[in-house]
Amino acid sequence: MKYRFEGILQQSSNRTFIPIPFNVWDKLNQKGSIPCRVDILNNSFECKLVPKGNGVYWIPVSKNISKACLIGEAIFVEMEPIAALSRINSNSPYSAEHPVRVIDGILPIQTKPGFCGHGCVAMLAGVDIQEVIDLMGKEHASWSKIMEALDYYGISYAKKPVYPKGKNHTLPKCCIVNNDNSFWLWYNNSFCNENNLDHKKTVSFLEIYT
C-alpha cells in the first residue's frame, strides 16, 4: 500500500530527512527496520526508515535531492513499504572468480557532479560511468551501494571500511576513500583525478584487492 503525504525537509548535523507525519507502527503495523520505496520530486529511491522511537520515523534524504529544495519546505511524498531493499548484484554476469577485469591499472575518467562514488566504481570496473549510474541509481552513493556495485562487477574488497578517526594512516595500494564526505579512488600512491585532497579529512577507506 502506498502512503501519500506532505513532509517538511529538515536537517540535523549532516543528515537531511523528512519526518513522517504519522505513527508508523499504527499505520503500517510494523516495527523495527522498515525498508520502503520513496518518491520525492520525481526521484524514486529505496531506503530504510530511520526509527526515532514510539512509532516516529524519518525518511533519509540524499544530498542530491536536498539541494533541489529548501530546509523547512513542504514536499509531497509517496512512500510504499517493501519486503526488502533490492540488491543490484542479484543478476550479475560476473563473480569474484570471473570479475569484469583484472585491475592492473586505472584509466582516470571525468566524473559527473554528484556521482563521485559511481565514478570510483566505473574506474575500477573499466566501464562507462553512465553504465554505473544506471546500475546504482542516481541517488548519492553510500558504502553499501558501492559494495553492491563492486559485487556486481566481481571486484574483491576488504570486509568493511576502515575509519582512521583522525589518526595517522597509510592507504593501501588501491582503495576507495571517503574524504570530507566525497568518494575518491586511490591507486599507486595518488588520487585519480584529484591531487589536492587533505588526508586529514579522510573519514574512511575501503581496500580494493588487485
C-alpha positions in Angstrom: 0.0 0.0 0.0 1.2 3.5 -0.9 1.1 6.3 1.6 1.0 9.9 0.3 1.6 13.0 2.5 3.3 16.4 2.7 6.5 16.3 4.6 8.8 19.1 5.8 12.5 18.8 4.8 14.7 19.2 8.0 18.4 18.9 8.8 20.2 17.6 11.9 24.0 17.8 11.9 25.0 16.4 8.4 21.8 14.5 7.9 18.8 15.7 5.9 15.5 14.0 6.5 11.7 14.2 6.3 9.8 13.2 9.5 6.8 11.0 8.7 3.8 12.9 10.0 2.0 9.9 11.4 2.7 7.0 13.8 4.3 4.4 11.5 3.7 1.5 13.9 0.0 2.2 13.9 -0.3 2.8 10.1 2.0 0.1 8.7 1.6 -2.4 11.6 5.4 -2.8 11.5 8.2 -2.1 13.9 12.0 -2.1 13.7 13.8 -1.8 10.4 11.3 -0.9 7.7 12.5 -0.8 4.0 10.5 1.5 1.7 10.4 2.8 -1.8 10.0 6.6 -1.8 9.2 9.1 -4.5 10.2 12.7 -3.9 10.5 15.5 -6.5 10.4 12.9 -9.4 13.2 11.0 -7.7 12.5 7.3 -6.8 14.8 5.5 -4.3 14.8 2.8 -1.7 15.8 3.3 1.9 15.3 2.0 5.4 13.3 4.4 7.5 15.2 5.8 10.5 13.5 4.9 13.8 13.3 7.6 16.4 11.2 5.7 19.0 7.5 5.2 19.7 6.5 4.9 16.1 8.2 8.0 15.0 10.3 7.6 11.8 12.4 9.7 9.4 12.9 9.3 5.7 16.7 9.9 5.0 17.2 12.2 2.1 20.3 12.3 -0.1 22.3 15.5 -0.8 21.3 15.5 -4.5 17.6 15.6 -3.6 18.0 18.0 -0.7 19.8 20.5 -2.9 16.6 20.8 -5.0 14.6 22.3 -2.2 14.9 24.4 0.9 15.1 23.3 4.5 11.6 23.8 6.0 9.9 23.5 2.6 6.8 21.2 2.3 7.4 18.4 -0.1 4.9 15.9 -1.5 6.0 12.3 -0.6 4.8 9.0 -1.8 6.0 6.0 0.3 5.5 2.3 -0.1 6.8 -0.4 2.3 8.6 -3.2 0.5 9.8 -6.6 1.6 13.5 -5.8 1.3 15.9 -3.4 -0.4 16.8 -4.5 -3.9 20.3 -5.7 -4.4 21.8 -4.5 -7.6 24.1 -7.5 -7.8 21.4 -10.2 -7.9 21.6 -10.8 -11.7 25.3 -10.2 -12.2 27.1 -12.0 -15.0 30.3 -11.6 -13.0 31.8 -13.1 -9.9 34.9 -12.9 -7.7 36.3 -15.8 -9.7 35.3 -14.2 -13.0 35.5 -10.4 -12.5 34.8 -7.8 -15.1 38.6 -7.3 -15.4 41.9 -7.7 -13.7 42.8 -4.4 -12.0 46.3 -3.8 -13.2 45.9 -0.1 -13.9 43.4 2.7 -13.7 42.3 4.9 -16.5 41.1 8.2 -15.0 37.7 9.5 -16.2 35.8 12.7 -15.9 33.2 12.1 -13.2 29.9 13.9 -13.1 28.9 16.2 -10.3 27.2 14.3 -7.5 28.4 10.9 -8.8 31.9 10.6 -7.2 31.1 7.1 -5.8 29.8 6.0 -9.2 33.0 7.3 -10.8 35.2 5.2 -8.4 33.3 2.1 -9.4 33.5 2.9 -13.1 37.3 3.4 -13.0 37.8 0.1 -11.1 35.5 -1.8 -13.5 36.8 -0.1 -16.6 33.3 0.8 -17.8 31.5 4.0 -18.8 30.2 6.0 -15.8 26.7 6.1 -17.3 26.5 2.3 -17.0 27.3 2.5 -13.3 24.7 5.3 -12.8 22.1 3.1 -14.5 23.2 0.2 -12.2 23.5 2.1 -8.9 20.8 4.7 -9.4 21.0 8.5 -9.4 20.9 9.0 -5.6 24.1 9.8 -3.7 26.3 6.8 -3.2 26.8 5.1 0.1 29.3 2.4 1.2 26.5 -0.2 1.0 25.6 0.8 -2.6 29.3 0.9 -3.6 29.9 -2.5 -2.2 26.9 -3.9 -4.0 28.2 -2.4 -7.3 31.7 -3.9 -6.6 30.0 -7.3 -6.0 28.1 -6.9 -9.3 31.4 -6.5 -11.2 33.1 -9.2 -9.3 35.7 -6.8 -7.7 37.1 -8.1 -4.5 37.5 -5.8 -1.5 38.0 -5.8 2.3 35.2 -6.9 4.6 34.4 -3.4 5.8 35.8 0.2 5.5 38.5 1.4 7.9 37.8 4.5 10.0 41.1 6.2 11.0 39.3 8.6 13.4 41.9 11.3 12.9 44.8 9.1 13.5 47.8 8.8 11.1 47.1 6.1 8.5 48.6 4.6 5.4 46.4 3.9 2.5 46.7 0.5 0.7 47.8 0.3 -2.9 44.2 0.5 -4.2 41.2 1.8 -2.2 38.1 4.0 -2.3 38.4 6.8 0.1 35.6 8.8 1.8 37.4 12.2 2.1 35.3 15.0 3.5 32.1 13.0 2.6 33.0 12.6 -1.0 34.4 9.4 -2.6 37.7 9.2 -4.4 39.8 6.4 -5.9 43.3 6.0 -4.6 45.7 3.9 -6.7 49.5 3.6 -6.5 50.1 6.5 -4.1 47.9 9.1 -5.7 44.2 10.0 -6.1 42.8 9.5 -9.5 41.5 12.9 -11.0 42.3 14.8 -7.8 45.7 16.0 -6.3 44.7 18.5 -3.6 42.8 16.4 -1.1 43.7 16.8 2.6 44.4 13.4 4.1 43.4 14.7 7.5 39.8 14.9 6.1 39.7 11.2 5.4 36.6 9.7 7.1 37.1 6.1 5.9 38.5 3.9 3.2 37.8 0.5 1.7 40.7 -1.6 0.4 40.3 -3.0 -3.1 42.2 -6.2 -3.8 44.1 -6.2 -7.1 
